[in-house]
Amino acid sequence: MLVVVGLFFALILGIGVWVSKRAKKASEFLIAGRQVNLLLTTATLAAMQIGAGVIMGGSEEGAQSGLWPGMWYGIGCGGGLILAGLLAAAKFRRRGGYVPLDFFSDRYGERRGVRVWAWMSNIPSLLGIFVAQIMAAGSILSGFGVDYRLGVVVVGLIIMIYSALGGMWGVVIVDFIQLTVTLTGIPLVAIIAFSRLKASGAAAAVFGGPFIPPGMFSKAVFLILPFLLSISVSYDAYMRFQAAKSARVARWGAILGGLIVIAVSFCTALVGAAGRIAFPGVASGAVLPHMVRTSLPPLAAGIVVSAILAGTMSAANCLLLSLAGTCSRDFYNKVLHPDARLDDLKHAKLVSRLTIVGALVAGVAVAFAAKGILYTMIIFNYPYMGSMLVPLLGGLLWKGATPKGAMAAIAAGGAAGVFSFLAGLPGPLHGAINVDLGLLGAHLLAAAVLVTVSLATKAGPQSPPASAVLNSRGGS
């Protein structure tokens, strides 16, 4: 089984080396020259979300709470992609740029302080979710006899190498292969899980449970809401919208990718719910690896384990590239060299690659100490998304949003997001509020402030046409 996994690792490393020559300029490294077709756009957007939360978190929640709660996180991620496709992806693609703050500057005017805040708050957000992915990879391998820390380091190094070599092209092509493996292996385990349910006569009970069991409403909000609303303006999704060949490709890639995510989340939640019945003595987080180990021959098990690892690795590489984007574009370009084009900066690609290396080192250190995969992923998202989601999405969908309204919303939502984040960590504020609803509160507060201040300061300046935006950046 481990030989099959090793061959899978070798394959994706080889692809990283093969595509490394395509990333000659910083723009090619970050957004693949805006040349990614519909098939690859769909694959990379789906793979971006089918990570530790959908696979390991979904099966664990399915084992603890039932089939439908096991799908909550996947519904948030997949539904978020579908909403992004319907509302935002095409519009963002037409506007050009590299990262979400490029849209912010076009809509409200360039503000260096906002760039600095987005950079500072986005690093823990992206790093926290990256940590959750490599934690999951280590846990998966430890279920098959590999030391947890060794698994974290090995998987992290492989992700770092092909991401740093190939940039967006490397990530997109590897995502396609990893998604193919995922869509082969995960349904196979789900079929086995369903057959066990039928044999035990428990299928009706599993499928007939309530979508939200009593007492779990706030947890449903916690698992569904953050990504349902935030994917449209997340760095990893935004950069993939910009990598797409056209606005139409960005839109349909997001919609189709979202449907794939929801389908995979159903499979993993089913495995967890069935595993709870078939293996009552196995810990919830170990149900999926245990079912693979006990139900499949070694070759098939190797394929399925590769599929599970593929999900965590594809999500992790997206996050590393997003960190590279915020450091090279937001900080190195727009804060330190605001008058230069990204491709004219001699060291922009080097900054991206060094960011990827630094993120791995920091991520491995945190992974050795962190606990709770889904919790780690979501709580670190609060400061950035609490402050930036409403101004970005509001500015896209509402012409009346003004620069003063946006700045006020950033301050209000950011304060609420940071407070909720601190209340979720060990410390003096821990437990001060219901953290499950913290991000919802931040979004509602920011939206109220955006509308109130924007109406008070009248309509802001009209956004420049898409052609002007693209020409100003040398986009295509």
Secondary structure, DSSP 8 states (H G I E B T S, - for coil): -HHHHHHHHHHHHHHHHHHGGG--SHHHHHHGGG-B-HHHHHHHHHHHHSSHIIIIIHHHHHHHH-HHHHHHHHHHHHHHHHHHHHHTHHHHHHH--SSHHHHHHHHH---HHHHHHHHHHHHHHHHHHHHHHHHHHHHHHHTTT--HHHHHHHHHHHHHHHHHHHHHHHHHHHHHHHHHHHHHHHHHHHHHHHHHHHHHT-HHHHHTS-SS-TT-HHHHHHHHHHHHHHGGG-HHHHHHHHHBSSHHHHHHHHHHHHHHHHHHHHHHHHHHHHHHHH-TTS-GGGHHHHHHHHHS-HHHHHHHHHHHHHHHHHHHHHHHHHHHHIIIIIIIIIIISTTS-GGG-TTHHHHHHHHHHHHHHHHHHHHTT---HHHHHHHTTHHHHHHHHHHHHHHHH-TT--HHHHHHHHHHHHHHHHHHHHHTSSSTTTTSS-GGGHHHHHHHHHHHHHHHHHHHT--------HHHHHHHHT--
